[in-house]
Amino acid sequence: MATSSEIYVELVELSGHVVAKGAWSATLRANCLYLSAHLAKPGRRCRLLQGTWEITPFTPLAALDLSSGTCIQVVWLSSSAADRFSYSNAFVAIKADGSVVTWGEADSGGNSSAVAPLLTEGVVQVCGTAGAFAAIKADGSVVTWGGAEYGGNSSAVAPLLKEGVVQVCGTSGAFAAIKADGCVVTWGEADLGGNSSAVAPLLTEGVVQVCGTAGAFAAIKADGCVVTWGGAEYGGNSSAVAPLLKEGIVQVRGTNGAFAAIKADDSVVTWGEADLGGNSSAVAPLLTEGVVQVCGTASAFAAIKADGSVVTWGGAEYGGNSSAVAPLLTEGVVQVCGTASAFAAIKADGSVVTWGGAEYGGNSSAVAPLLKEGVVHVCGTGDAFAAIKADGCVVTWGEADLGGNSSAVAPLLKEGIVQVRGTNGAFAAIKADGSVVTWGEADSGGNSSAVAPLLTEGVVQVC
């Protein structure tokens, strides 16, 4: 029972599941609530909402209005960096002081000199398309750079991006930003989601999460309905399943051209290009209940169920056919990650199972002895995987030139790695001392020598 100097709250997901509850000192800030949420789902980013009000990590708990209830809504954010490959060919590193360092293909966002004065402090989140980046600052403003045709030029909506932005998501060529009042602002290539005028009345309020495919967006609203726009061939037209998207949606994930939505009853709804995962009829009986997570490659989906089993569908050669490893996927799976054409699943015992395109990471036989235990996280580029083990070392496999071969930096990957992120063809690993190690295709960010002095310490996130 909370005392007068304490505040009792419950952190509740869109599905109604209570993530955490307890009493916290009224003298604290909401960062303590974020930490509690992150303990429930390590590595996942989230938003905390009280009605339509955004609770930031800096919000004093004493400022919360609990007169209408103690529930605070947790919205887990879609993060392509977390569980599927990136379209980008450049990296962005956020440092502890809120400054940004960029490298990789210059025209794709690796060169941020045009906006450098705006990136010296205050950056809290960065999102990328195939050729541009958008950074959210602590004051809720957004800074963009990179190829104009990929969303790097946001001048058409600049007045709307001066304040209040809490999340940005990208397709291959456009961005969508959610503001604190739940409205959405879009820019970039019109046909790839940059033009949302057809659904504009539905995006003026209540949006809590946005997810993208290569060319379309899907937005979840606070009432659990979904709004889609962008290229029809990328999942921007959801009319075929519209009745199923009117309520109860709690999570959406995408491949290049299809979406999969998890409902509050743990069933799954899919739409978009049939061959890219939009048609799940072959496994429909397995998706009516119990699904807790969905991940995509370029053309296939993998769903983890509550019992730890995995269901796959979509392009067979892209991981949609997991029959070769089916006996290993009947239980115990806790995470799935994708490259463009293969999946890697971590099991509760720390072992890894891979399938899909052999040359793109689906065949891990060359490093199999290293993947039998101790793996805590897996990340992919377009064609290779990197696994972090409990002792802080990294194991890589897949297309050698695109990050699968890390021998050139092997001594630096033996210990102390806390995070790995991938572009289309390279990896960047953050060490416990805040330094960064890169490898893979040089033009995709694998060569960071030009900014090496800026990456020796203080890096807290790489996108």
C-alpha positions in Angstrom: 0.0 0.0 0.0 1.5 3.4 -1.0 2.0 6.0 1.7 1.4 9.7 1.2 5.0 10.2 0.1 4.6 7.4 -2.5 2.7 7.0 -5.7 1.2 3.6 -6.7 0.9 2.9 -10.5 0.3 0.0 -12.8 2.1 -0.2 -16.2 -0.4 -1.8 -18.6 0.1 -2.9 -22.2 -2.5 -2.2 -24.9 -3.6 -5.8 -24.5 -4.5 -5.2 -20.8 -1.5 -7.2 -19.6 0.1 -5.6 -16.5 3.9 -5.2 -17.1 4.7 -3.8 -13.7 3.1 -2.4 -10.6 4.2 -0.9 -7.3 4.8 2.2 -5.2 7.5 4.7 -6.1 8.6 7.7 -4.1 6.9 10.9 -5.2 10.2 12.6 -5.3 11.4 10.5 -8.3 11.0 11.1 -12.0 9.3 8.7 -14.5 12.7 7.2 -15.5 12.0 4.7 -12.8 8.9 3.6 -14.6 10.7 3.2 -17.9 13.3 1.1 -16.1 10.6 -1.2 -14.8 9.1 -1.5 -18.2 12.4 -2.3 -19.8 13.1 -5.1 -17.2 9.9 -6.8 -18.5 11.1 -6.6 -22.1 14.9 -6.0 -22.3 16.1 -4.2 -25.4 12.6 -2.9 -26.4 11.8 0.8 -26.5 8.5 2.1 -25.2 6.3 5.1 -24.7 4.3 5.7 -21.4 1.0 7.4 -21.8 -1.6 8.7 -19.4 -4.6 9.3 -21.6 -3.2 11.4 -24.4 -0.5 12.9 -22.2 3.1 11.7 -22.9 5.1 10.8 -19.8 8.7 11.3 -20.5 11.6 9.9 -18.4 12.0 13.4 -17.0 8.4 13.8 -15.8 8.2 14.1 -12.0 6.0 11.4 -10.5 4.4 14.1 -8.4 3.0 15.6 -11.6 1.0 12.5 -12.5 -2.8 12.9 -12.3 -4.0 9.7 -10.7 -7.5 11.1 -9.9 -9.0 9.0 -12.6 -7.0 5.8 -12.1 -3.5 4.4 -11.5 -3.0 2.8 -14.9 -0.3 4.1 -17.2 -0.3 2.7 -20.8 2.8 1.1 -22.1 3.2 1.2 -25.9 6.1 -0.9 -27.2 7.7 0.8 -30.2 8.4 -1.0 -33.4 12.2 -1.1 -34.0 13.6 -2.4 -37.2 17.0 -2.3 -35.6 15.9 -4.7 -32.9 14.5 -7.6 -34.9 14.9 -7.1 -38.7 17.4 -5.9 -41.2 17.9 -2.2 -42.0 17.4 -0.5 -45.4 20.2 2.0 -44.6 23.8 2.1 -45.7 24.9 4.5 -43.0 25.2 4.6 -39.2 24.3 7.2 -36.6 25.8 7.0 -33.1 24.2 8.9 -30.2 26.6 9.9 -27.5 25.9 10.4 -23.8 25.9 14.2 -24.2 23.1 13.9 -26.9 25.5 14.7 -29.8 25.5 12.6 -33.0 28.2 11.0 -35.1 27.5 9.7 -38.6 29.4 7.6 -41.1 28.8 5.3 -44.1 27.4 6.2 -47.5 27.5 10.0 -47.6 24.4 10.5 -49.7 22.4 8.1 -47.5 22.9 10.0 -44.3 26.5 9.2 -43.5 27.3 12.9 -44.0 25.3 15.1 -41.7 27.4 18.2 -42.1 24.4 20.2 -43.5 22.7 19.9 -40.1 25.7 19.5 -37.8 25.0 22.5 -35.6 21.6 20.9 -34.8 23.1 17.6 -33.8 25.6 18.7 -31.1 23.3 18.1 -28.2 19.8 16.9 -27.2 19.3 14.0 -29.6 17.3 11.1 -28.0 16.2 8.9 -30.9 17.2 8.4 -34.5 15.3 6.5 -37.3 16.4 5.8 -40.8 15.0 5.0 -44.3 17.1 3.6 -47.1 18.8 7.0 -47.7 18.0 9.4 -44.9 17.7 9.9 -41.1 15.4 11.7 -38.8 16.5 12.6 -35.2 14.2 13.5 -32.4 15.6 16.0 -29.9 14.7 16.3 -26.2 12.5 19.3 -26.9 10.4 17.2 -29.3 11.7 18.8 -32.5 13.0 16.7 -35.5 16.1 17.2 -37.6 16.4 15.4 -41.0 19.3 14.8 -43.4 20.3 12.6 -46.3 18.7 12.0 -49.6 15.8 14.4 -50.1 13.9 11.7 -52.0 14.2 9.4 -49.0 12.8 11.8 -46.4 16.0 13.8 -45.8 14.2 17.0 -46.7 11.3 17.7 -44.3 10.9 21.4 -45.2 7.3 20.8 -46.4 6.2 19.9 -42.9 8.9 21.7 -40.9 6.4 23.8 -38.8 4.8 20.6 -37.6 8.2 19.1 -36.5 9.3 22.0 -34.3 7.9 20.4 -31.1 6.0 17.5 -29.6 7.3 14.6 -31.6 7.7 11.4 -29.6 8.3 8.7 -32.2 9.5 8.5 -35.8 9.3 5.4 -38.0 10.5 4.9 -41.6 9.7 2.9 -44.7 12.5 2.7 -47.4 11.7 6.2 -48.6 9.4 8.1 -46.2 9.0 9.0 -42.5 6.0 9.1 -40.2 6.2 11.0 -36.9 3.8 10.6 -34.0 3.3 13.7 -31.9 2.4 13.9 -28.2 -1.3 14.6 -29.0 -1.5 11.4 -31.1 -1.5 13.0 -34.5 0.8 11.8 -37.3 3.0 13.9 -39.7 4.4 12.3 -42.8 7.0 13.3 -45.5 9.3 11.7 -48.1 8.4 9.7 -51.2 4.7 10.0 -51.6 4.1 6.5 -53.0 6.1 5.0 -50.1 4.1 6.4 -47.3 5.2 10.1 -47.4 1.7 11.2 -48.5 -1.0 10.3 -45.9 -3.7 12.7 -47.2 -6.1 9.9 -48.1 -6.3 8.9 -44.4 -5.5 12.3 -42.8 -8.8 12.6 -40.9 -7.9 9.3 -39.1 -4.5 10.5 -38.1 -5.4 13.7 -36.3 -5.4 12.0 -32.8 -5.1 8.8 -30.9 -2.2 7.2 -32.7 0.2 5.3 -30.3 2.4 3.3 -32.6 3.5 3.2 -36.3 5.2 0.5 -38.2 6.5 0.4 -41.8 7.2 -2.0 -44.6 9.4 -0.9 -47.6 6.6 1.3 -48.9 3.7 1.6 -46.5 2.7 2.5 -42.9 0.3 1.0 -40.4 -0.7 3.0 -37.4 -2.3 1.6 -34.2 -4.7 3.9 -32.4 -5.4 4.0 -28.7 -8.7 2.2 -29.3 -6.9 -0.7 -31.0 -7.9 0.0 -34.6 -5.4 0.2 -37.5 -5.0 2.8 -40.2 -2.8 2.1 -43.3 -1.5 4.1 -46.2 1.3 4.1 -48.8 1.8 1.7 -51.7 -1.0 -0.8 -51.9 1.5 -3.4 -53.1 3.5 -2.8 -49.8 0.5 -3.3 -47.4 -0.9 0.2 -47.7 -4.3 -1.1 -48.6 -5.8 -3.2 -45.8 -9.4 -3.2 -47.0 -9.4 -7.0 -47.4 -9.1 -7.4 -43.7 -10.6 -4.1 -42.5 -13.2 -5.7 -40.2 -10.4 -7.5 -38.3 -8.5 -4.3 -37.8 -11.3 -2.3 -36.1 -10.3 -3.1 -32.6 -7.9 -5.1 -30.4 -4.6 -4.6 -32.3 -1.6 -4.4 -30.0 1.4 -4.9 -32.2 2.2 -4.7 -36.0 5.3 -5.9 -37.8 6.3 -5.8 -41.5 8.2 -7.5 -44.2 9.1 -5.5 -47.4 5.6 -5.8 -48.6 3.2 -7.1 -46.0 2.0 -6.6 -42.4 1.2 -8.9 -39.6 -0.8 -7.6 -36.6 -1.2 -9.3 -33.2 -4.5 -8.8 -31.5 -5.3 -8.7 -27.8 -6.5 -12.3 -28.0 -3.1 -13.2 -29.3 -4.4 -14.1 -32.8 -2.7 -12.7 -36.0 -4.1 -10.8 -39.0 -2.0 -10.4 -42.2 -2.4 -8.4 -45.3 -0.3 -7.1 -48.2 1.6 -8.9 -50.9 0.7 -12.6 -50.6 4.2 -13.9 -51.5 5.8 -11.6 -48.9 3.9 -12.8 -46.0 0.5 -11.1 -46.6 -1.2 -14.5 -47.0 -1.0 -16.7 -43.9 -3.8 -19.1 -44.8 -1.4 -22.1 -44.9 -0.8 -21.7 -41.2 -4.0 -19.9 -40.2 -5.0 -22.6 -37.6 -1.7 -22.0 -35.8 -2.3 -18.2 -35.6 -5.7 -18.1 -33.9 -4.2 -17.9 -30.4 -1.1 -17.7 -28.3 1.1 -15.5 -30.5 3.3 -13.1 -28.5 5.8 -11.8 -31.1 6.2 -11.5 -34.8 9.4 -10.8 -36.8 10.0 -10.4 -40.6 12.6 -10.9 -43.2 12.2 -9.2 -46.6 9.5 -11.7 -47.6 8.5 -13.9 -44.7 7.3 -13.9 -41.1 8.1 -15.9 -38.0 5.8 -15.8 -35.0 6.7 -16.9 -31.5 3.9 -18.4 -29.5 3.4 -18.4 -25.7 4.6 -22.0 -25.5 7.9 -21.1 -27.2 7.1 -22.7 -30.5 7.6 -20.9 -33.9 5.2 -20.6 -36.9 6.6 -19.4 -40.3 5.0 -18.3 -43.5 5.7 -16.3 -46.7 8.5 -16.7 -49.2 10.0 -20.2 -48.6 13.5 -19.2 -49.6 13.3 -16.1 -47.3 12.6 -18.1 -44.1 9.0 -18.8 -44.7 9.7 -22.5 -44.8 11.2 -23.7 -41.5 10.6 -27.4 -42.0 14.3 -28.3 -42.0 14.6 -27.2 -38.4 11.0 -27.7 -37.3 11.9 -30.2 -34.4 14.1 -27.4 -32.9 11.3 -24.8 -33.0 8.6 -26.7 -31.1 9.5 -25.1 -27.7 11.8 -22.8 -25.9 12.2 -19.9 -28.4 12.5 -16.5 -26.8 13.7 -14.2 -29.6 13.7 -14.2 -33.4 15.7 -11.9 -35.7 15.8 -11.6 -39.5 18.2 -10.7 -42.2 16.7 -10.0 -45.7 16.4 -13.8 -46.3 17.0 -15.8 -43.1 15.9 -16.1 -39.5 17.8 -16.8 -36.3 16.0 -17.9 -33.2 17.4 -17.7 -29.7 16.2 -20.4 -27.3 15.8 -20.3 -23.6 19.0 -22.3 -23.1 21.0 -19.7 -25.1 21.4 -21.8 -28.2 20.6 -20.5 -31.7 18.6 -22.1 -34.6 18.8 -20.7 -38.1 16.9 -21.2 -41.4 16.2 -19.6 -44.7 18.7 -18.5 -47.4 21.9 -20.4 -46.5 24.3 -17.7 -47.8 22.4 -15.0 -46.0 22.7 -16.4 -42.5 20.3 -19.3 -42.8 23.3 -21.7 -42.5 25.2 -21.2 -39.3 27.1 -24.5 -39.4 30.5 -22.8 -39.6 30.0 -21.4 -36.2 27.6 -24.0 -34.8 29.8 -24.9 -31.8 29.8 -21.2 -30.7 26.0 -21.0 -30.9 25.1 -24.0 -28.6 24.8 -21.8 -25.5 25.2 -18.4 -24.0 23.7 -16.3 -26.8 21.6 -13.3 -25.4 21.0 -11.2 -28.5 21.1 -11.5 -32.3 21.1 -8.8 -34.9 21.1 -8.9 -38.7 22.4 -6.9 -41.7 20.8 -7.6 -45.1 22.7 -10.8 -45.4 24.6 -11.7 -42.1 24.0 -12.2 -38.4 25.9 -11.1 -35.3 25.2 -12.8 -32.0 26.2 -11.4 -28.6 27.0 -14.0 -25.9 26.7 -13.6 -22.2 30.4 -13.1 -21.8 30.3 -10.1 -24.1 31.9 -11.7 -27.1 30.4 -11.6 -30.6 29.9 -14.5 -33.2 29.2 -13.7 -36.8 28.1 -15.7 -39.9 26.4 -15.2 -43.3 27.7 -13.3 -46.3 31.3 -12.5 -45.5 31.5 -9.1 -47.1 28.3 -7.9 -45.6 29.3 -8.5 -41.9 29.4 -12.3 -41.8 33.2 -12.2 -41.5 34.5 -10.2 -38.5 38.0 -11.6 -38.5 39.5 -8.1 -39.1 38.2 -6.9 -35.8 38.1 -10.2 -33.9 40.4 -9.2 -31.1 38.0 -6.3 -30.3 34.9 -8.5 -30.2 36.2 -11.0 -27.6 34.6 -9.2 -24.6 32.7 -6.2 -23.5 30.1 -5.9 -26.3 26.7 -4.6 -25.0 24.9 -3.7 -28.3 25.1 -4.6 -32.0 23.3 -2.9 -34.8 23.3 -3.5 -38.6 22.9 -1.5 -41.8 22.2 -3.2 -45.1 25.8 -4.5 -45.2 27.7 -3.7 -42.0 27.7 -4.0 -38.3 28.5 -1.6 -35.5 29.1 -2.8 -31.9 29.1 -0.7 -28.8 31.4 -1.8 -26.0 30.9 -1.4 -22.3 33.4 1.5 -22.3 31.3 3.4 -24.8 33.6 2.8 -27.8 32.4 1.4 -31.2 33.8 -1.4 -33.4 32.6 -1.6 -37.0 33.0 -4.2 -39.8 31.5 -5.3 -43.0 31.0 -3.4 -46.3 32.9 -0.2 -46.1 30.4 1.9 -48.0 27.6 0.6 -45.7 29.3 1.8 -42.5 31.8 -1.0 -42.0 34.6 1.5 -42.2 34.4 4.2 -39.5 38.0 5.4 -39.7 36.9 8.9 -40.7 35.2 9.4 -37.4 37.2 7.0 -35.3 38.3 9.6 -32.7 34.7 10.4 -32.0 33.8 6.8 -31.3 36.4 5.9 -28.6 34.0 6.7 -25.8 30.6 7.9 -24.7 28.4 6.2 -27.3 25.1 4.9 -25.9 23.2 4.0 -29.0 23.8 3.2 -32.7 21.1 3.3 -35.3 
